[in-house]
Amino acid sequence: MNFIQLSKLIKKKLNLKKVLISNYNNNILITAIGNFFLNMSSFEKQKHIYKVLIPYFLNKTIHAVTINTYTISEWNNKQNSKNN
């Protein structure tokens, strides 16, 4: 699977600022960042990501996924707390 293409697809479909994808023990980790997620519950945020991924689940390209979603301010706060 080409993570760069998948990242670009998610970013474009959801109008996100940044999408990071990595592979860990046959589990894809997706970190999606953008104000698209403002005022959404965790469930709603993940639902939007899963909607983009459905074709990959159906053709068995993706088997397991972990999704982290952040607004831009949430992401900045997370990064600042890591650096302090």
C-alpha atoms as an extended CHARMM CRD file, in Angstrom:
* protein
*
        84  EXT
         1         1  MET       CA              0.0000000000        0.0000000000        0.0000000000  PROA      1               0.0000000000
         2         2  ASN       CA              1.2310000000        3.4480000000       -0.8550000000  PROA      2               0.0000000000
         3         3  PHE       CA              0.8540000000        5.5090000000        2.3100000000  PROA      3               0.0000000000
         4         4  ILE       CA              1.6620000000        8.7560000000        0.5090000000  PROA      4               0.0000000000
         5         5  GLN       CA             -1.2570000000        8.3060000000       -1.8910000000  PROA      5               0.0000000000
         6         6  LEU       CA             -3.5850000000        7.2790000000        0.9370000000  PROA      6               0.0000000000
         7         7  SER       CA             -2.5190000000       10.3010000000        2.9740000000  PROA      7               0.0000000000
         8         8  LYS       CA             -3.1830000000       12.6240000000        0.0370000000  PROA      8               0.0000000000
         9         9  LEU       CA             -6.5910000000       11.0330000000       -0.5600000000  PROA      9               0.0000000000
        10        10  ILE       CA             -7.7400000000       11.4700000000        3.0430000000  PROA      10              0.0000000000
        11        11  LYS       CA             -6.3500000000       15.0000000000        3.1590000000  PROA      11              0.0000000000
        12        12  LYS       CA             -8.1480000000       15.9780000000       -0.0390000000  PROA      12              0.0000000000
        13        13  LYS       CA            -11.4920000000       14.2950000000        0.7370000000  PROA      13              0.0000000000
        14        14  LEU       CA            -11.7440000000       15.8610000000        4.1980000000  PROA      14              0.0000000000
        15        15  ASN       CA             -9.9260000000       19.1410000000        3.5110000000  PROA      15              0.0000000000
        16        16  LEU       CA             -7.3560000000       18.4930000000        6.2390000000  PROA      16              0.0000000000
        17        17  LYS       CA             -4.1190000000       20.3270000000        6.9870000000  PROA      17              0.0000000000
        18        18  LYS       CA             -2.0190000000       17.2060000000        7.5450000000  PROA      18              0.0000000000
        19        19  VAL       CA             -2.3800000000       13.4150000000        7.4920000000  PROA      19              0.0000000000
        20        20  LEU       CA              0.3730000000       11.1870000000        8.8720000000  PROA      20              0.0000000000
        21        21  ILE       CA              0.3150000000        7.4370000000        8.2180000000  PROA      21              0.0000000000
        22        22  SER       CA              2.6040000000        4.7780000000        9.5930000000  PROA      22              0.0000000000
        23        23  ASN       CA              2.6310000000        1.0030000000        9.8300000000  PROA      23              0.0000000000
        24        24  TYR       CA              3.0720000000       -0.6830000000       13.1940000000  PROA      24              0.0000000000
        25        25  ASN       CA              2.7590000000       -4.4790000000       13.6210000000  PROA      25              0.0000000000
        26        26  ASN       CA              0.4530000000       -4.8210000000       10.5780000000  PROA      26              0.0000000000
        27        27  ASN       CA             -1.7070000000       -2.0330000000       11.9630000000  PROA      27              0.0000000000
        28        28  ILE       CA             -1.9640000000        1.2400000000       10.0980000000  PROA      28              0.0000000000
        29        29  LEU       CA             -1.8120000000        4.3050000000       12.3200000000  PROA      29              0.0000000000
        30        30  ILE       CA             -3.4980000000        7.3840000000       10.8640000000  PROA      30              0.0000000000
        31        31  THR       CA             -3.1110000000       10.7870000000       12.4630000000  PROA      31              0.0000000000
        32        32  ALA       CA             -5.4050000000       13.3380000000       10.8330000000  PROA      32              0.0000000000
        33        33  ILE       CA             -5.1740000000       17.0520000000       11.6180000000  PROA      33              0.0000000000
        34        34  GLY       CA             -7.5170000000       19.8040000000       10.5140000000  PROA      34              0.0000000000
        35        35  ASN       CA            -10.2880000000       22.1350000000       11.5430000000  PROA      35              0.0000000000
        36        36  PHE       CA            -12.7190000000       19.9200000000        9.6270000000  PROA      36              0.0000000000
        37        37  PHE       CA            -13.0150000000       18.1250000000       12.9880000000  PROA      37              0.0000000000
        38        38  LEU       CA            -14.1670000000       21.1870000000       14.9590000000  PROA      38              0.0000000000
        39        39  ASN       CA            -17.1890000000       20.4810000000       17.1900000000  PROA      39              0.0000000000
        40        40  MET       CA            -17.2840000000       16.7560000000       16.3010000000  PROA      40              0.0000000000
        41        41  SER       CA            -17.3400000000       13.8490000000       18.7050000000  PROA      41              0.0000000000
        42        42  SER       CA            -14.5760000000       11.2400000000       18.4910000000  PROA      42              0.0000000000
        43        43  PHE       CA            -17.0550000000        8.8770000000       16.8650000000  PROA      43              0.0000000000
        44        44  GLU       CA            -17.9780000000       11.4050000000       14.1780000000  PROA      44              0.0000000000
        45        45  LYS       CA            -14.3250000000       12.1640000000       13.4380000000  PROA      45              0.0000000000
        46        46  GLN       CA            -13.4300000000        8.5030000000       13.0190000000  PROA      46              0.0000000000
        47        47  LYS       CA            -16.5470000000        7.8440000000       10.9560000000  PROA      47              0.0000000000
        48        48  HSD       CA            -15.3610000000       10.3640000000        8.3560000000  PROA      48              0.0000000000
        49        49  ILE       CA            -11.9450000000        8.6960000000        8.1210000000  PROA      49              0.0000000000
        50        50  TYR       CA            -13.4750000000        5.2110000000        7.8700000000  PROA      50              0.0000000000
        51        51  LYS       CA            -15.7690000000        6.3950000000        5.0770000000  PROA      51              0.0000000000
        52        52  VAL       CA            -12.6890000000        7.2240000000        2.9690000000  PROA      52              0.0000000000
        53        53  LEU       CA            -11.0880000000        3.8740000000        3.8780000000  PROA      53              0.0000000000
        54        54  ILE       CA            -14.0530000000        1.5860000000        3.0300000000  PROA      54              0.0000000000
        55        55  PRO       CA            -12.7050000000        0.5620000000       -0.4200000000  PROA      55              0.0000000000
        56        56  TYR       CA             -9.3970000000       -0.4590000000        1.1990000000  PROA      56              0.0000000000
        57        57  PHE       CA            -11.1800000000       -2.6390000000        3.7350000000  PROA      57              0.0000000000
        58        58  LEU       CA            -13.3390000000       -4.2420000000        1.0460000000  PROA      58              0.0000000000
        59        59  ASN       CA            -10.3690000000       -5.1920000000       -1.1380000000  PROA      59              0.0000000000
        60        60  LYS       CA             -8.4430000000       -6.2980000000        1.9900000000  PROA      60              0.0000000000
        61        61  THR       CA             -5.6200000000       -3.8120000000        1.4920000000  PROA      61              0.0000000000
        62        62  ILE       CA             -6.2020000000       -2.5820000000        5.0410000000  PROA      62              0.0000000000
        63        63  HSD       CA             -6.9350000000       -5.0410000000        7.8250000000  PROA      63              0.0000000000
        64        64  ALA       CA             -6.5230000000       -3.0070000000       10.9910000000  PROA      64              0.0000000000
        65        65  VAL       CA             -6.3460000000        0.7060000000       11.6280000000  PROA      65              0.0000000000
        66        66  THR       CA             -5.8590000000        3.0590000000       14.5490000000  PROA      66              0.0000000000
        67        67  ILE       CA             -7.0930000000        6.6070000000       14.0150000000  PROA      67              0.0000000000
        68        68  ASN       CA             -6.0990000000        9.7270000000       15.9140000000  PROA      68              0.0000000000
        69        69  THR       CA             -7.8520000000       12.9630000000       14.9520000000  PROA      69              0.0000000000
        70        70  TYR       CA             -7.0550000000       16.4970000000       16.0410000000  PROA      70              0.0000000000
        71        71  THR       CA             -8.1190000000       20.0260000000       15.2670000000  PROA      71              0.0000000000
        72        72  ILE       CA             -5.1950000000       22.2880000000       14.4690000000  PROA      72              0.0000000000
        73        73  SER       CA             -5.2040000000       23.8170000000       17.9650000000  PROA      73              0.0000000000
        74        74  GLU       CA             -5.4080000000       20.3630000000       19.6150000000  PROA      74              0.0000000000
        75        75  TRP       CA             -2.4370000000       19.2180000000       17.5380000000  PROA      75              0.0000000000
        76        76  ASN       CA             -0.4240000000       22.3450000000       18.3610000000  PROA      76              0.0000000000
        77        77  ASN       CA             -1.1660000000       21.8840000000       22.0800000000  PROA      77              0.0000000000
        78        78  LYS       CA             -0.0800000000       18.2420000000       21.8730000000  PROA      78              0.0000000000
        79        79  GLN       CA              3.1640000000       19.1790000000       20.1230000000  PROA      79              0.0000000000
        80        80  ASN       CA              3.8830000000       21.9910000000       22.6020000000  PROA      80              0.0000000000
        81        81  SER       CA              3.3380000000       19.6910000000       25.5850000000  PROA      81              0.0000000000
        82        82  LYS       CA              5.7860000000       17.1630000000       24.0640000000  PROA      82              0.0000000000
        83        83  ASN       CA              8.4300000000       19.8730000000       23.6930000000  PROA      83              0.0000000000
        84        84  ASN       CA              8.1280000000       21.1560000000       27.2680000000  PROA      84              0.0000000000
